[in-house]
């Protein structure tokens, strides 16, 4: 605390708690005052290599910036234990920055996504699984499809959001034909028609790419 001053630390914590719930969900929602924006970065050296202290800082000041430094630590059992604990907390202000970090970090990493998804979904309750599905867009279809299918009957709204993320995310991963079959099982509602059109478009695009690859191989 002395490293950045007690007053700046307290104000940075208040700002983090005030903005954490919308992390990655509303552009500009996490903008901090200029005199506080560097506080997490100034504290990073103090927690480097100390996983317990780093996560304690995050719980005091829940923000994506603190997670970027925590994410540099080894992703071992102790690390994932702490990530799972945060995803199980009812308060979205602690969970949502973690979800955003997963979405644009491990879930986009071909080298890490399988291990991360498996560790986080194994033995998870409905709250954690629902949260993970909301940010599952980049997760390979083969990993998330069984979970989307499980929720298609119980929580069609959640299944729809997961299908939308898979279809619209920049790095979204989807099997258009399988997703279309799942979508057809959901009740009609806002967004289903647009998503059906999107999946048809992706299906045509995939067929064209596969056909092009076959033609190139035949030459």
C-alpha positions as MATLAB code, in Angstrom:
seq = 'XXXXXXXXXXXXXXXXXXXXXXXXXXXXXXXXXXXXXXXXXXXXXXXXXXXXXXXXXXXXXXXXXXXXXXXXXXXXXXXXXXXXXXXXXXXXXXXXXXXXXXXXXXXXXXXXXXXXXXXXXXXXXXXXXXXXXXXXXXXXXXXXXXXXXXXXXXXXXXXXXXXXXXXXXXXXXXXXXXXXXXXXXXXXXXXXXXXXXXXXXXXXXXXXXXXXXXXXXXX';
ca = [
       0.000    0.000    0.000;
       2.827    2.392    0.849;
       4.255    1.810   -2.630;
       1.409    3.770   -4.222;
       0.169    5.700   -1.200;
      -2.656    4.675    1.085;
      -5.156    7.122   -0.394;
      -4.475    6.081   -4.012;
      -4.675    2.424   -3.032;
      -8.049    2.859   -1.333;
      -9.445    4.879   -4.239;
      -8.137    2.346   -6.750;
      -9.860   -0.441   -4.823;
     -13.135    1.506   -4.794;
     -12.839    2.161   -8.532;
     -12.115   -1.489   -9.236;
     -15.178   -2.631   -7.296;
     -17.314   -0.008   -9.036;
     -16.308   -1.120  -12.535;
     -15.489   -4.835  -12.214;
     -18.939   -6.231  -13.033;
     -18.895   -4.720  -16.542;
     -15.348   -5.795  -17.432;
     -15.257   -6.584  -21.139;
     -19.011   -6.117  -21.465;
     -19.476   -2.419  -22.121;
     -16.957   -0.294  -23.976;
     -15.492    2.418  -21.755;
     -17.183    1.115  -18.614;
     -13.862    0.288  -16.942;
     -12.116    3.618  -17.559;
     -10.331    4.698  -14.373;
      -9.344    8.250  -13.369;
      -5.952    9.204  -14.759;
      -4.262    9.296  -11.355;
      -5.403    5.728  -10.567;
      -5.020    3.942  -13.903;
      -1.402    2.911  -13.254;
      -1.893    1.644   -9.694;
      -2.191   -2.065  -10.658;
       0.912   -1.756  -12.849;
       2.877   -0.010  -10.096;
       1.995   -2.826   -7.697;
       2.855   -5.645  -10.096;
       6.515   -5.895   -9.050;
       5.512   -6.279   -5.416;
       3.395   -9.373   -6.073;
       5.597  -10.915   -8.766;
       6.241  -14.545   -7.863;
       3.910  -14.493   -4.851;
       0.691  -16.207   -5.947;
      -1.037  -15.820   -2.595;
      -0.294  -12.095   -2.392;
      -1.244  -11.578   -6.039;
      -4.670  -13.124   -5.589;
      -5.135  -11.252   -2.313;
      -4.482   -8.028   -4.229;
      -7.007   -9.062   -6.865;
      -9.663   -9.711   -4.217;
      -9.015   -6.242   -2.807;
      -8.832   -4.612   -6.257;
     -10.673   -6.834   -8.760;
      -9.645   -5.714  -12.233;
      -8.348   -7.164  -15.464;
      -4.973   -5.425  -15.098;
      -4.166   -7.372  -11.932;
      -5.136  -10.600  -13.676;
      -2.784   -9.951  -16.570;
       0.119  -10.087  -14.130;
      -1.277  -13.063  -12.250;
      -1.626  -14.808  -15.593;
       2.143  -14.691  -16.035;
       2.534  -17.136  -13.147;
       2.750  -20.858  -13.768;
      -0.715  -22.237  -14.453;
      -0.383  -25.093  -11.992;
      -2.909  -26.727   -9.674;
      -2.644  -23.945   -7.093;
      -3.277  -21.302   -9.748;
      -6.381  -23.023  -11.133;
      -7.692  -23.691   -7.620;
      -7.773  -19.942   -7.046;
      -9.353  -19.237  -10.430;
     -12.110  -21.785   -9.748;
     -12.735  -20.249   -6.333;
     -13.254  -16.822   -7.915;
     -15.627  -18.240  -10.523;
     -17.701  -19.780   -7.732;
     -18.140  -16.529   -5.815;
     -21.723  -15.217   -6.160;
     -20.503  -11.632   -6.601;
     -20.090  -10.869  -10.324;
     -17.576   -8.175   -9.465;
     -15.048  -10.853   -8.531;
     -16.008  -13.334  -11.242;
     -16.450  -11.169  -14.349;
     -12.873   -9.880  -14.720;
     -11.723  -13.510  -14.453;
     -14.162  -14.522  -17.189;
     -12.891  -11.750  -19.458;
      -9.288  -12.815  -18.796;
     -10.175  -16.398  -19.711;
     -12.041  -15.308  -22.849;
      -9.168  -13.309  -24.323;
      -6.375  -15.400  -22.767;
      -6.426  -19.166  -22.146;
      -9.609  -19.782  -24.147;
      -8.009  -18.218  -27.237;
      -4.767  -20.158  -26.791;
      -4.621  -23.438  -28.751;
      -1.876  -24.596  -26.412;
      -3.880  -24.001  -23.245;
      -7.592  -24.078  -23.954;
      -8.142  -27.826  -23.568;
      -6.449  -27.982  -20.179;
      -8.131  -24.772  -18.973;
     -11.630  -25.802  -20.080;
     -11.259  -29.287  -18.605;
      -9.989  -27.998  -15.262;
     -12.709  -25.364  -14.966;
     -15.710  -27.449  -16.012;
     -14.881  -30.679  -14.148;
     -17.141  -30.959  -11.113;
     -18.486  -27.429  -11.610;
     -21.909  -26.346  -10.391;
     -24.523  -24.598  -12.524;
     -23.321  -21.109  -11.640;
     -19.776  -21.722  -12.804;
     -20.834  -23.624  -15.930;
     -23.268  -20.877  -16.919;
     -20.576  -18.251  -16.487;
     -18.105  -20.257  -18.560;
     -20.585  -20.820  -21.367;
     -21.095  -17.076  -21.649;
     -17.410  -16.668  -22.597;
     -16.990  -19.954  -24.467;
     -16.939  -18.434  -27.960;
     -13.283  -19.238  -28.733;
     -13.370  -22.660  -27.039;
     -13.194  -25.473  -29.618;
     -16.633  -26.761  -30.541;
     -15.776  -30.336  -29.578;
     -15.130  -29.209  -25.991;
     -18.141  -26.979  -25.400;
     -20.814  -28.683  -27.527;
     -21.733  -31.327  -24.900;
     -22.278  -28.582  -22.327;
     -24.385  -26.451  -24.693;
     -26.456  -29.516  -25.512;
     -26.967  -30.263  -21.822;
     -28.363  -26.787  -21.233;
     -30.449  -26.610  -24.413;
     -33.438  -28.147  -22.618;
     -32.857  -26.701  -19.142;
     -31.643  -23.189  -19.965;
     -32.408  -22.369  -23.604;
     -31.433  -18.729  -22.997;
     -27.966  -19.820  -21.912;
     -27.599  -22.259  -24.791;
     -28.594  -19.489  -27.204;
     -25.995  -17.095  -25.780;
     -23.319  -19.783  -26.115;
     -24.291  -20.430  -29.732;
     -24.214  -16.696  -30.440;
     -20.752  -16.389  -28.882;
     -19.482  -19.316  -30.957;
     -20.911  -17.800  -34.130;
     -20.149  -14.098  -33.706;
     -16.945  -13.857  -31.622;
     -13.905  -12.800  -33.637;
     -12.195  -16.067  -32.695;
     -15.403  -18.028  -32.245;
     -15.305  -21.743  -32.959;
     -18.454  -23.466  -34.213;
     -19.622  -26.432  -36.244;
     -22.377  -24.666  -38.234;
     -24.385  -27.806  -39.018;
     -24.293  -29.139  -35.448;
     -25.046  -25.690  -34.033;
     -27.992  -25.320  -36.400;
     -29.433  -28.619  -35.150;
     -29.071  -27.411  -31.565;
     -30.644  -24.072  -32.439;
     -33.646  -25.814  -33.976;
     -34.317  -27.403  -30.585;
     -34.557  -24.019  -28.847;
     -37.795  -22.026  -28.560;
     -38.136  -19.299  -31.222;
     -37.320  -15.893  -29.863;
     -35.357  -12.684  -30.360;
     -32.113  -13.453  -32.104;
     -32.876  -16.976  -33.262;
     -33.689  -15.958  -36.835;
     -30.538  -13.847  -37.168;
     -28.452  -16.642  -35.654;
     -29.957  -19.189  -38.050;
     -28.980  -16.932  -40.956;
     -25.485  -16.532  -39.503;
     -25.009  -20.287  -39.149;
     -26.215  -20.856  -42.712;
     -23.709  -18.248  -43.880;
     -20.888  -19.894  -41.923;
     -21.906  -23.289  -43.294;
     -21.738  -22.037  -46.862;
     -18.385  -20.388  -46.198;
     -16.958  -23.564  -44.677;
     -18.219  -25.661  -47.591;
     -16.602  -23.254  -50.033;
     -13.276  -23.365  -48.167;
     -13.317  -27.150  -47.955;
     -14.213  -27.400  -51.641;
     -11.403  -25.020  -52.501;
      -8.921  -27.102  -50.517;
     -10.057  -30.255  -52.301;
      -9.676  -28.568  -55.680;
      -6.166  -27.380  -54.776;
      -5.142  -30.878  -53.646;
      -6.434  -32.395  -56.884;
      -4.250  -30.189  -59.042;
];
